[in-house]
């Protein structure tokens, strides 16, 4: 089956990020503990040293393992912002990198409209992902046209 994404699902790692590279630890956890073939997400964004970086995850032409609810893995790309955004939203600098280097290129490459960007908690309401303090209105400051609410 050909993987043709029509949506993007935004996640957070729910881990503290103290300027250390957590992405390999997330990948290791997904493979060794969860039994996945790779990290669940297609891309990530993390603070490395003094700046935020866009990180590669699963190949973009392969189904992810980031949102099994509603079958979203079969038609969405998953991006994980490394950090815990339950108390405060992602920093501006992280949002710029995530949006400009990951989300907007996906939108252009796969013709994904802003209305097809979702937060993980929309499909898994028992979770706060991508953080209780991360609201769609905040994402809308970076990507006009996203759905209000959530």
C-alpha positions in Angstrom: 0.0 0.0 0.0 1.3 3.4 -0.9 1.5 5.9 2.0 -0.2 9.2 1.0 -0.5 11.5 3.9 -3.4 14.0 4.0 -2.9 15.2 7.6 -0.4 16.1 10.2 -0.6 15.2 13.9 1.4 17.3 16.4 2.8 15.6 19.5 5.0 16.4 22.5 7.5 14.1 24.1 6.2 14.9 27.6 9.9 14.9 28.7 12.0 17.7 30.0 14.5 19.0 27.5 17.7 20.3 29.1 19.7 21.0 26.1 20.6 17.3 25.6 19.8 15.2 22.6 16.7 13.3 23.6 15.7 12.2 20.1 18.0 9.1 20.1 16.6 8.2 23.5 13.0 8.5 22.2 14.0 6.3 19.2 15.6 3.8 21.5 12.6 3.6 23.8 10.2 3.1 20.8 12.4 0.3 19.4 13.6 -1.5 22.5 10.7 -1.0 24.9 7.7 -0.6 22.6 8.9 -3.1 20.0 8.5 -0.7 17.1 10.7 -0.8 14.0 11.8 2.8 14.4 10.8 6.0 16.2 7.0 6.5 16.0 7.2 10.0 14.5 8.3 11.2 11.0 10.1 14.2 12.4 11.0 16.0 15.6 12.1 19.3 16.9 14.4 19.6 19.8 16.8 22.0 21.6 20.4 21.0 20.8 23.1 23.0 22.4 21.8 26.6 22.0 19.4 26.2 19.1 16.4 24.2 18.0 16.9 21.6 15.2 14.5 19.7 12.9 15.2 16.0 13.3 14.4 13.1 11.0 12.3 10.2 12.2 10.6 7.6 10.1 10.9 7.9 6.4 8.2 10.3 5.1 6.9 7.7 2.7 6.2 5.1 5.4 3.3 4.8 7.8 4.1 6.1 11.3 3.2 4.7 14.7 2.3 8.0 16.4 -1.5 8.0 16.4 -3.3 4.6 16.1 -6.7 6.1 17.0 -9.0 6.6 14.1 -6.4 4.9 11.8 -4.4 8.2 11.7 -1.1 6.3 11.2 -2.2 5.2 7.8 -2.7 8.7 6.4 -0.9 11.3 8.6 2.6 12.5 9.3 3.6 12.8 12.9 5.8 15.6 14.3 7.0 15.5 17.9 8.1 18.7 19.7 10.6 17.5 22.4 9.5 19.0 25.7 6.6 19.0 28.1 4.0 21.6 27.2 1.4 20.9 29.9 2.5 24.0 31.9 3.5 26.4 29.1 3.4 26.2 25.3 6.5 25.5 23.2 8.9 28.4 23.0 8.7 30.7 20.0 12.1 29.6 18.7 11.0 25.9 18.7 7.7 26.8 16.9 9.6 28.7 14.2 11.8 25.7 13.5 9.0 23.1 13.7 6.7 25.1 11.4 9.2 26.4 8.9 11.4 23.3 8.6 8.9 20.5 9.1 5.2 21.4 9.0 5.1 23.9 6.2 7.3 21.8 3.9 5.0 18.9 4.5 2.0 21.0 3.7 3.5 22.1 0.4 4.9 18.7 -0.5 1.7 16.8 0.2 -0.9 19.6 -0.4 -2.1 19.4 3.2 -4.3 22.3 4.1 -4.1 24.0 7.5 -7.4 22.5 8.5 -5.9 19.0 8.4 -3.4 19.7 11.1 -4.5 18.0 14.4 -3.3 17.7 17.9 -2.9 14.1 19.2 -5.4 14.7 22.0 -8.2 15.2 19.4 -7.9 11.4 18.8 -6.8 10.4 22.3 -8.8 12.6 24.6 -7.4 10.9 27.7 -4.0 12.5 26.8 -3.0 16.2 26.9 -0.7 15.7 23.9 0.9 18.0 22.7 0.4 19.6 26.1 -2.5 21.2 28.0 -0.9 24.7 27.5 -0.4 24.2 23.8 -3.5 25.5 22.1 -4.5 25.5 18.4 -4.8 29.3 18.6 -1.1 29.4 19.4 -0.2 27.3 16.4 -2.5 29.6 14.4 0.0 32.4 15.1 2.5 30.5 12.9 0.1 28.8 10.4 -2.9 30.9 9.5 -6.0 28.9 8.8 -5.7 26.2 11.3 -8.9 25.2 13.0 -9.8 27.2 16.1 -10.4 25.5 19.4 -8.6 22.5 20.9 
